[in-house]
Amino acid sequence: MTQVPAVLLLEDGTAFYGKSAGKIGTTTGELCFNTGMTGYQEVFTDPSYFGQILVTTNAHIGNYGTRISETESESIKISGLVCKNYTWQYSRLMASESIQDYFEQEALVGISDVDTRAIVRHIRSKGAMNAIISSEIHDIQVLKSQLAKVPSMNGLELASQVSTTKPYFLGNPDARYKVAVMDFGVKRNILNCMVERGCYLQVFPAKTTFAELKKWNPDGYFLSNGPGDPAPMGYAVETTKAILAENRPLFGICLGHQILALAMGISTYKMHNGHRGINHPVKNVLTGHCEITSQNHGFGVRADQLMERQDIEVTHINLNDDTIEGIRVKQKNAFSVQYHPEASPGPHDARYLFDNFVQMIAESKGETATQPAFHHG
């Protein structure tokens, strides 16, 4: 593989010079970093990263190749990749192709051989910002001009751009429970976790109305993860309000957690640089147990507003910065978490939340629960 010179230019004018990775070209997006040491293909294909350039803090990317079974959607969703050591020769026998072949097929532009530690330290102090990568244009003024046209992630609605365009089914039609999934950019393993627990799913486009969901007569509803700012997603908030009024079981993950909060009148905000990685400690405040979690979000739920409410209970908090990681709506069958219990990639400490959701559905149908809600294990 032949690499050519490449440049990474940040919104504040900071530039880093390295070598091309993937397709020769130019790409833009919000710059963010992920601290995971494994699972890069799952991260690349996570729809929640749509519109973002990813900095990987692990020193080696590509050393175990790629395989189709490790994707979380039908295509790469990151806008670009920034890494230190880019390895197109892989040693894993199960891999089907190199990361370079994969990137070329997916037309992904990246940059390698840069000081990722310095880049991460820079955006940790300055905050998330837009950036441009180019291996074909090296004139900084030209790149600055292109970068100035990129919209801020703050206020940007992206979920509808990665959602399915038409409903589809997943699982056994004879399964015990039916769950309507609102697809704001859902990951495959989230769907798998529900199917494995006896749920038959119908996955709906992001802007589906409650009336359309209701026609299927589901036993429960799920609000998925996804990219962008939740604040402009009034369509999803209105649908969630209608689901809450019906009071059938409702579970939200990541963006879905933020949508539930908005539906309850709690504001969201743009975080300084977000949480992205597979080693974030979270405390379940209902049980006192702690878990290591997989996370990917750049927006959060306002803690100060939650503390003033008597109808919402905080269930999980982040032990690094005390941000809100989970809520439960009192007197309603609704709860959500900010992190990713499906953990793809990541530890499986929080898979119990899918069990809780299924048990909530069972109880709503008059069946007996097998373990208490928010059980840890």
Stockholm file with secondary structure:
# STOCKHOLM 1.0

chainA/1-377         MTQVPAVLLLEDGTAFYGKSAGKIGTTTGELCFNTGMTGYQEVFTDPSYFGQILVTTNAHIGNYGTRISETESESIKISGLVCKNYTWQYSRLMASESIQDYFEQEALVGISDVDTRAIVRHIRSKGAMNAIISSEIHDIQVLKSQLAKVPSMNGLELASQVSTTKPYFLGNPDARYKVAVMDFGVKRNILNCMVERGCYLQVFPAKTTFAELKKWNPDGYFLSNGPGDPAPMGYAVETTKAILAENRPLFGICLGHQILALAMGISTYKMHNGHRGINHPVKNVLTGHCEITSQNHGFGVRADQLMERQDIEVTHINLNDDTIEGIRVKQKNAFSVQYHPEASPGPHDARYLFDNFVQMIAESKGETATQPAFHHG
#=GR chainA/1-377 SS CCCCEEEEEETTSCEEEEEEEESSSEEEEEEEEECCSSCHHHHHTCGGGTTEEEEECSSEESTTCBCGGGCSSSSCCCSEEECSEECCCCCCTTCCBCHHHHHHHHTCEEEESSCHHHHHHHHHHHCCEEEEEESSCCCHHHHHHHHTTSCCSTTCBCHHHHSCSSCEEESCTTCSEEEEEECSSCCHHHHHHHHTTTEEEEEECTTCCHHHHHHTCCSEEEECCCSBCSTTCHHHHHHHHHHHHHTCCEEEETHHHHHHHHHTTCCEEEEEEEEEEEEEEEEETTTCCEEEEEEEEEEEECHHHHHTCSSEEEEEEETTTCCEEEEEETTTTEEEESSBTTCSSSCCTTTHHHHHHHHHHHHHTTCCCSSCTTCCC
#=GC SS_cons         CCCCEEEEEETTSCEEEEEEEESSSEEEEEEEEECCSSCHHHHHTCGGGTTEEEEECSSEESTTCBCGGGCSSSSCCCSEEECSEECCCCCCTTCCBCHHHHHHHHTCEEEESSCHHHHHHHHHHHCCEEEEEESSCCCHHHHHHHHTTSCCSTTCBCHHHHSCSSCEEESCTTCSEEEEEECSSCCHHHHHHHHTTTEEEEEECTTCCHHHHHHTCCSEEEECCCSBCSTTCHHHHHHHHHHHHHTCCEEEETHHHHHHHHHTTCCEEEEEEEEEEEEEEEEETTTCCEEEEEEEEEEEECHHHHHTCSSEEEEEEETTTCCEEEEEETTTTEEEESSBTTCSSSCCTTTHHHHHHHHHHHHHTTCCCSSCTTCCC
//
